[in-house]
Amino acid sequence: MKLRFEGVAFDLDHTLLVDNRLERVALIDLIVRIDAGVAPLHVSLERAGTIADEELARYRSEGVDLETVLRRYVERCGGEGGEGWAPWFRQRCLDLVPRLVVPMPAARRLLSALAQSDLRVAALSNGAAGLQERKAAQIGFFYPVLASERIGLRKPERGAFDLLAARMGLQAERILYVGDDPYTDIAGALGAGFAALWLDGGSKPYPADLAAPTATIRSLDELLPLLIERTV
């Protein structure tokens, strides 16, 4: 066997794992905690959940700091002082990992096979560093995790992928990046010179306005043959 690539790097959420909307759960827990205090918010959990979805979408797309997200969320739910809850929120997210984070189908088989290979492995993920590292460890991913909070860059910025290649000690063209998001993962990786593998979840077609991925799979079980070429 010979390697087609020298390294493989992954997105985490919805590629190697599912966190079952962990941060949304933590935000609703926050509202329940505040509402039980001296200043009830009089907001339904359904409404709090809708606001949580909206604020998390902005958090992920805009890259604003957590203090701003919590302040804005609590204010929209009828309260104030949300910025003071950041340490509690971070810890609550970490505490939820064992209960909510599960590997994607075939992820454990893939990680077991990668551990027996000579490939260099890493992850690049948008999100809070401690949380992304804890989620990765939960599914047995014990490789470097570059999180946007720590490196100061977000996918699809080229600088984030350049840092990933440098951390792996490889030229970009020798790395296959695997992700589920056509914009942040595939377009970002291709723009930085990586080969890019789209994990197609089947819910949406690949955008026609983007460059096509290097390859497409529907299951992580299909990945290894693309990484390792068998020779007779």
Backbone torsions as a table, in degrees:
resi	resn	phi	psi	omega
1	MET	NA	145.2	173.2
2	LYS	-131.7	152.8	-176.8
3	LEU	-81.6	133.4	173.0
4	ARG	-80.5	-29.7	176.5
5	PHE	-129.4	161.7	175.8
6	GLU	-97.4	-16.7	-179.4
7	GLY	-148.8	154.5	174.3
8	VAL	-133.5	135.0	-179.7
9	ALA	-127.7	152.0	-171.6
10	PHE	-128.6	148.3	154.9
11	ASP	-74.2	159.4	179.7
12	LEU	-99.8	-64.7	-172.8
13	ASP	-67.6	126.0	-179.8
14	HIS	68.0	10.4	172.4
15	THR	-116.9	-58.5	175.4
16	LEU	-101.9	-21.5	-175.6
17	LEU	-150.0	165.3	173.0
18	VAL	-125.9	130.3	-178.3
19	ASP	-103.4	7.7	175.9
20	ASN	51.3	43.5	174.8
21	ARG	58.4	44.4	-175.4
22	LEU	-54.1	-48.0	-177.9
23	GLU	-67.0	-31.3	175.2
24	ARG	-64.5	-44.1	178.0
25	VAL	-59.7	-43.1	-179.2
26	ALA	-64.9	-37.9	178.1
27	LEU	-64.6	-42.8	178.6
28	ILE	-66.4	-38.4	175.2
29	ASP	-59.2	-37.3	178.8
30	LEU	-63.1	-44.4	179.8
31	ILE	-64.3	-40.9	177.7
32	VAL	-61.2	-40.7	-179.4
33	ARG	-66.3	-44.6	179.5
34	ILE	-66.7	-42.3	-178.0
35	ASP	-62.6	-28.2	-179.6
36	ALA	-80.4	-5.4	-179.1
37	GLY	-84.8	-151.0	-173.2
38	VAL	-80.5	-12.1	-177.1
39	ALA	-129.8	83.8	179.7
40	PRO	-55.0	142.4	-175.2
41	LEU	-91.5	-21.0	180.0
42	HIS	56.3	44.0	176.7
43	VAL	-121.0	137.9	178.9
44	SER	-73.7	154.2	178.4
45	LEU	-66.3	-30.6	177.0
46	GLU	-63.5	-44.8	178.8
47	ARG	-67.3	-41.3	178.2
48	ALA	-61.0	-36.6	178.2
49	GLY	-68.0	-39.2	177.8
50	THR	-63.6	-43.8	178.2
51	ILE	-64.5	-39.4	178.1
52	ALA	-59.4	-44.1	178.9
53	ASP	-59.5	-43.3	-178.1
54	GLU	-66.5	-43.5	-177.7
55	GLU	-72.3	-35.2	177.0
56	LEU	-68.0	-36.3	176.5
57	ALA	-62.7	-41.0	177.7
58	ARG	-67.9	-39.5	179.2
59	TYR	-58.6	-44.2	-177.4
60	ARG	-75.1	-32.6	-177.5
61	SER	-86.8	-34.8	-175.2
62	GLU	-94.9	-22.4	-180.0
63	GLY	70.9	27.2	178.4
64	VAL	-71.5	161.2	-176.9
65	ASP	-74.6	158.1	-175.1
66	LEU	-62.5	-38.5	179.3
67	GLU	-56.3	-42.4	179.9
68	THR	-65.6	-42.8	-179.9
69	VAL	-61.0	-47.3	-177.9
70	LEU	-67.5	-40.9	178.0
71	ARG	-60.6	-46.4	-178.3
72	ARG	-65.3	-40.6	-179.7
73	TYR	-64.2	-48.9	-178.5
74	VAL	-63.8	-40.7	179.1
75	GLU	-63.3	-41.5	-179.9
76	ARG	-67.7	-22.9	176.9
77	CYS	-89.4	3.2	174.8
78	GLY	98.6	10.8	-179.5
79	GLY	-115.9	-166.2	178.4
80	GLU	-151.6	165.7	178.1
81	GLY	78.2	24.1	-177.9
82	GLY	-62.6	-26.6	-177.6
83	GLU	-64.5	-24.7	-179.9
84	GLY	-74.1	-6.1	-175.6
85	TRP	-97.4	1.7	-175.2
86	ALA	-56.9	-47.7	178.6
87	PRO	-59.9	-41.8	178.8
88	TRP	-62.4	-44.1	-178.0
89	PHE	-63.5	-44.1	178.7
90	ARG	-59.0	-45.1	-179.0
91	GLN	-67.7	-38.1	179.3
92	ARG	-62.1	-41.6	177.5
93	CYS	-60.7	-45.3	179.3
94	LEU	-62.0	-40.2	-178.9
95	ASP	-66.1	-26.8	-178.4
96	LEU	-81.4	-15.2	-175.0
97	VAL	-55.8	-50.8	-177.6
98	PRO	-60.3	-29.8	-177.1
99	ARG	-84.8	-31.6	-170.1
100	LEU	-110.6	-25.9	-174.7
101	VAL	-84.9	125.9	178.1
102	VAL	-131.8	151.1	178.8
103	PRO	-72.7	150.3	170.9
104	MET	-64.6	154.5	175.7
105	PRO	-52.4	134.3	178.6
106	ALA	76.1	-1.7	-177.5
107	ALA	-63.9	-42.4	-178.5
108	ARG	-67.5	-37.9	175.9
109	ARG	-62.8	-42.5	179.4
110	LEU	-62.8	-47.3	-178.7
111	LEU	-63.4	-36.7	177.1
112	SER	-63.4	-42.1	179.4
113	ALA	-68.1	-39.3	180.0
114	LEU	-64.4	-33.7	179.7
115	ALA	-64.7	-22.3	179.6
116	GLN	-94.5	-1.4	-176.8
117	SER	-100.1	174.8	176.2
118	ASP	-98.5	11.0	-179.0
119	LEU	-72.4	143.3	169.9
120	ARG	-85.2	138.5	-171.5
121	VAL	-130.4	141.7	176.7
122	ALA	-159.1	174.8	176.2
123	ALA	-134.0	148.0	174.3
124	LEU	-128.9	119.8	-171.6
125	SER	-140.6	139.8	171.4
126	ASN	-80.1	129.5	178.3
127	GLY	147.5	-176.8	-179.8
128	ALA	-72.0	133.5	-172.3
129	ALA	-60.9	-52.9	-177.3
130	GLY	-60.7	-39.8	-179.3
131	LEU	-68.3	-46.3	-178.5
132	GLN	-64.1	-38.1	177.7
133	GLU	-65.9	-40.5	179.4
134	ARG	-66.6	-40.1	178.5
135	LYS	-63.9	-42.7	178.7
136	ALA	-61.0	-46.0	-179.8
137	ALA	-63.0	-32.9	-179.4
138	GLN	-59.1	-33.0	-179.2
139	ILE	-100.4	6.5	177.7
140	GLY	87.6	22.2	176.6
141	PHE	-93.3	97.9	-176.0
142	PHE	-109.4	55.0	178.2
143	TYR	-124.3	169.3	179.9
144	PRO	-58.0	136.7	176.0
145	VAL	-120.0	115.2	176.0
146	LEU	-96.1	111.2	-178.6
147	ALA	-105.5	143.4	-174.6
148	SER	-57.6	-36.6	-179.1
149	GLU	-59.2	-38.0	-176.4
150	ARG	-83.3	-38.7	-175.5
151	ILE	-87.4	-12.4	177.8
152	GLY	75.5	16.3	178.4
153	LEU	-138.4	150.0	-178.1
154	ARG	-122.9	143.7	168.3
155	LYS	-61.2	140.8	9.9
156	PRO	-94.3	20.8	-179.7
157	GLU	-57.8	136.2	-178.4
158	ARG	-61.2	-36.4	-178.6
159	GLY	-57.8	-33.5	178.5
160	ALA	-64.4	-42.8	179.5
161	PHE	-72.6	-33.7	176.2
162	ASP	-62.5	-41.1	177.2
163	LEU	-65.0	-37.1	177.8
164	LEU	-61.2	-47.4	179.5
165	ALA	-61.1	-41.7	179.8
166	ALA	-63.8	-41.9	179.6
167	ARG	-64.0	-34.6	-179.9
168	MET	-81.7	-13.1	179.5
169	GLY	69.8	32.7	-177.1
170	LEU	-133.5	155.2	169.9
171	GLN	-70.3	146.4	-175.4
172	ALA	-55.2	-39.2	-176.0
173	GLU	-69.5	-10.2	178.0
174	ARG	-96.0	6.7	-177.8
175	ILE	-117.8	136.5	171.2
176	LEU	-102.3	121.5	178.1
177	TYR	-100.8	133.1	-175.4
178	VAL	-116.8	126.2	179.4
179	GLY	-158.1	168.5	-177.5
180	ASP	-103.2	-16.7	-175.2
181	ASP	-96.6	117.9	-177.9
182	PRO	-59.6	-33.3	-175.6
183	TYR	-84.4	-59.6	-174.6
184	THR	-73.7	-34.4	-176.2
185	ASP	-91.8	-60.4	-171.2
186	ILE	-74.0	-52.2	178.9
187	ALA	-62.4	-39.5	179.4
188	GLY	-63.9	-45.1	-179.4
189	ALA	-66.4	-45.2	179.3
190	LEU	-61.4	-39.5	-179.8
191	GLY	-65.1	-22.6	179.6
192	ALA	-97.4	4.2	176.6
193	GLY	93.4	6.0	177.3
194	PHE	-80.9	157.1	159.0
195	ALA	-75.8	146.1	-173.6
196	ALA	-132.2	125.3	-178.6
197	LEU	-109.3	121.3	179.9
198	TRP	-92.0	122.2	172.5
199	LEU	-87.7	102.7	-174.5
200	ASP	-83.4	109.4	179.1
201	GLY	-77.6	-8.1	176.3
202	GLY	86.9	-2.8	-176.9
203	SER	-85.8	-28.6	-177.7
204	LYS	-140.8	146.1	175.4
205	PRO	-72.1	158.2	177.9
206	TYR	-69.1	133.6	-176.7
207	PRO	-59.0	131.5	-177.3
208	ALA	-69.9	-19.7	-176.7
209	ASP	-88.3	2.4	179.5
210	LEU	-107.7	153.3	173.1
211	ALA	-61.1	141.0	-177.4
212	ALA	-66.0	145.6	176.1
213	PRO	-65.4	160.1	176.0
214	THR	-60.7	-38.6	177.2
215	ALA	-157.7	163.6	-179.9
216	THR	-130.4	137.8	174.2
217	ILE	-131.2	160.0	175.8
218	ARG	-110.7	-11.8	178.8
219	SER	-142.9	146.8	177.1
220	LEU	-64.3	-19.2	176.0
221	ASP	-63.6	-20.5	-178.8
222	GLU	-84.9	-3.8	-172.7
223	LEU	-76.9	-45.8	-172.5
224	LEU	-55.8	-42.4	178.1
225	PRO	-59.9	-23.8	178.2
226	LEU	-81.0	-17.5	-178.8
227	LEU	-95.2	-32.2	-173.4
228	ILE	-126.2	127.0	179.8
229	GLU	-100.7	124.3	179.4
230	ARG	-82.3	134.1	177.1
231	THR	-118.1	146.5	-179.2
232	VAL	-86.3	NA	NA
